[in-house]
Amino acid sequence: MRIQSSHILIVLILSLFLSPLIAQDQDRRPPIQSFTLHTFTPAFILAHPIPIRAKRINLKGALIQLNDFGSADIAYLSVPVRQPLGGLILIHEWWGLNDHIKHTADRLADEGFLCIAVDLFNGKVTHDPTLAAQYMQSLNERSALKTIRAAERFLRESPRFRVSKTATIGWCMGGGLSLQAAIHIPTLDAAVIYYGPVETDPRRIRLISAPILAHFANNDPWVSPESARTFIQHMRTARKKIEAHFYDAPHAFANPSNPQHNPTLTRLTWERTLTFLHKEFSTPPKSTPRNSSPSPQKKRSKSL
């Protein structure tokens, strides 16, 4: 703990010198690259405290390779006991493909979805924020999207499964990539974002065809509610389907290993996510026009 705390102190000191350079450069970069620059800002470091080490989890899935579908990466596959309702691609946070994400894949498989959790860090997993920052800094968005696309191909083309509907779901860094996948992979039928960086370019937003469910935190110092609302307005101006909710909680509130984890709001996001996925996976094919208005929600948190 002492070593990790000293690492964080070093990063915070460095961030004081790097923050002005980041502010000058971030507007010229695509969303995920701009997002990774924030790993050296104090707000980002403080929003990602050292996670609580969870008890060992009994996992049900297995690691697979995506070689036959356009990627050399591995992924974690969790299969439901009955015919899949559809396929989900899980995209991890900056900690890597850890047991928490794998367990979430198992839970979603228990709900009837065929789940594949991609590994964007080549097997690297950490509890150290400084290492996590290095991993995310080295992430190439194009390569990440290639891996996500390969996972989507696996879900649709694997002889054993061949699901007809697919969606992405991601948290933090993975939430931003879930949105970018909706821009770059037109065959996706839905995308779920947990407090991930948003798209600000209306031209790119017009490329989205999948409905979006977004969970944002009101007390997030860096994926701010203001930027989230701007994104929502761009989506609606472009007549894209979006359901968005704001929660009175800090960043990463739905991660059980976060010291600031909020179990009540986590359950609420889980219920809303399942409702959204069931609804979108039961809709007609994409050739049929979609209803652009979001469904009403209970007044348990602020929704847009």
N, C-alpha and C positions, 0 to 999 in steps of 0.2 A: 504493500500500500504506500510506503514511504517513497519507493522508487517511482511508482506511477505518479504520485503527487508532484515529485520534482520534475518529471517529464512535462506535466501540465504547466507548471510554473515557467519552464523554459519556453514552451510554445506560446504562452501568454505574453512573455517579454518580447519574443520575436514578432508577435502579431502587432505590437505597438509600432514597429518599424515598417511592417508589410502592409498594414491597413490602408495607408494613403495610395500605395501602388495598386492595391486591389481595387480601390474605388475608381481609379483612372481607367483600369483595363477591363472591368467586368462587363460593361455595356457593349463591348465589341465582340464578345464571345457567345457561342450558343448556350442555351440555358444550363445544361449539365456542367459544362466547363466553367461557366460563371459560378455555379453552385459549388464546385470543388475548391475554388479560390477561397471560399468562406471558411474552410477548415482551419485557417490560420487567423481568424478573427476572434476576439474575446467572447463575443456573443455566441458564436458557434460552439466554442470549447465549453463554455459554461452551460449550454443547453444540452450537452452530452456528458453527464457525469459518469464516472466509472460504474459499470453495471454491477448489480448484485449477482453473485454466482448462484445459479439455480441448482436444485437437486438433480441428480441424474435422471434423464427422461427415457422411458422405454419407447423407442421408435419402431414404427411398423413398416416403413418404406425401405427403399434400397437405392444405392447409387447406380446410375446408368451413364452411358456415353452417348453423345449426340453426333457421332461421326457420320452416320448415314443421312443426316439431315442438315448438313452445312456448317457444323462446328466441331472443333476438337475438344470442347469442354465437357465436363461431367455435370450431372444434375441429380437431384434427389426426387425419386418418383414414389408417390403414394397412391394406391389404387383402391377405389371403393369396392364394397362387397357386392354391389348390384350394378346394373347397367349405368354408366356414368350419365349424369345430367348434362355434362359439358366438361370442358377442360380449362383448368386454371394454371397460369404461370405466375409463380411467386418470386418476387424480386427483393433481395435482402437489403438491410441497412448497411452502414459502413463497417459494422462489426464482422461482416462476412456471412457465409452460409452456416450458421450455427444451429445448435439443437433447438433453439426457440423457433426458428423459421421452419425447420423440419417438422417439429411438433405441430406447428400451425397447419402445415400441409396435411399432416395426419388427421387433424381435427376437421379440416375442410373435406377430406376424403370421407370421413365418417358422415358428413352431410350429403354425400352422394356425388362429389366432384372428383374427376381425375386430375391429380395435382402434380405439377413438376416445378420444383424450386431450383432455379438456376444458380450456378456458382460463378460469380464474376471476378473473383479474386484468386482463381487457380488453387483452391484448397486452403487458402490462408484465412484463419479465424483468430480474433483477438478480443480481449477485454480492456486493452490499453488504448485510450483515446489517441495518443500520439502515433501508435502504429496504425490505428484505423484511419487517421488522417493521411498517412503515407499511402495506404492502400487506395483510398479514394482519390488522392491526387494523381495516382498513376493510372486510374481508370480511363480507358479510351471509349468515348460514347459510341463510336461506330462499331467497335468490337463488341461492346455490351449489347447493342441492338442486334448484331448478328447472332449472338448467343440466344437472345430472346426470340428472334425469328426462327432459329433452329428448334427451339422448344415448342413453338407454336406449330411448326411443321410436324414434329413428332406427334403431337396430340391429334392432328388431323390425318396424318398419313400412316402412322404405325399400324401394321396389319392387325394387331391385337385389339386396337381400340377404335381409331377413326371417328373421333367425336365430330359433331357438326357445328358446335358453338365453342368459342374460346374467349378467354378474358385474361387480362393481367391484373395483378394486385401487388402493390409495393408500399414500403414504409420508408420515410425519410429519403435518402438517396434513391432507394428503390421506388418510392412514390413518384419522384421526378421522372425516372426511367419508364414507369408504367404509363405516364402521360406521353412521353416521347414515343413509346411503342405505338400508342394510339394514332400518332401522327404518321409514323413510318411503316406501319403494318396494317394495311387497309382491310385485311381479312378478320381482324379482331372484332368481336361482337360487343365488348364492354371493357372498361378499365376502371380500376379502383385506386384512389390515391389517398395515402395517409400522410398528411403534413409534409408533402414533397414539394420541391421547387416547381413553380408554375411557368407556363409559356406566356410570353408577353408580345409575341409577334402575331398580329392578326392574320397575316398571310399564311403562317404555319397552322394556326388554329383552324383556318378554313379547310385544311387537309384532313381534319378529324372526321370520321364517320361513325365511330362507336360512341354510345352513351357513356358519360363519365359520372362516377360517384366520388365525391371528394370530402374528406374529413380534415378540417383545419383546427388549429388551436388558437384561442384568443390571446394567450400569453406566450406566444412564440416570438422570440425577439428577432427572428431572422427569416423564417417563411411567414412574413407578417400578414395579419388580416387584411391590410390595405392592398398588398400585392395580390392576395387571393381574390379579393372582390373585383379588382381590375381584370383578372383572368376570367372570372365568372361573367363580367359584363361583356368582354370580348366574345366569349362563347355564345352568349345570348344574342349579341349583335349579328353573329354569323349564323344564327338559327341552329345552333348545336344543342344537343340534349345534355343537360347537366343537372345533377342533384347535389347540392353542397350543404354541409352542416358545419357550424362553428361551435366549439366546446370551450367552456371556461376551464382551461387546463394548460399546462406547459407543453412544449415540444416533446414528442415521443411518449405521450401519456399512455398509449396503448401497449407499450412494451413492458411485460411483467418484470424484467430485469432492471428497469429504470427505477432509481430510488424515488422518483416522483410519479410512479405509476398510479393511475386512477382506475381501480377495478370496475366501478359503477359505469363510468363513461366507456370503458373498454367493452363491457357487455353491450352497451347501447350501439356502439359502432359495429360490433359483431352482428347484432340483430339486423341493423340496417343494411349491412353488406350482404347478408344472406338473402334478405328480401329483394334487394336490388338484383342480385345474380339470378335468383329464381325467376324474377320478372323478365329480365333481358334474355335469358336462355329459353324462355317459353314463347318469345315473340316470333312472328313470321320471319322468313329470310330477309336479307338486307335490301332486296329488290322492292320490298313493300315499304312505302313511306312510314317513317316513325312518328309517333306523337312527340312533339317537342316540349310539352309542358311537363314539369316534374310532378311526381305524385305527392299528395299531402302527407305530412308527418305529424306525430304527436309533439306537443309543445314541451319537450324535455330538454331541448337545447335549441339554440338559434339556427335556423335553416334559411338558405337562400335558393 
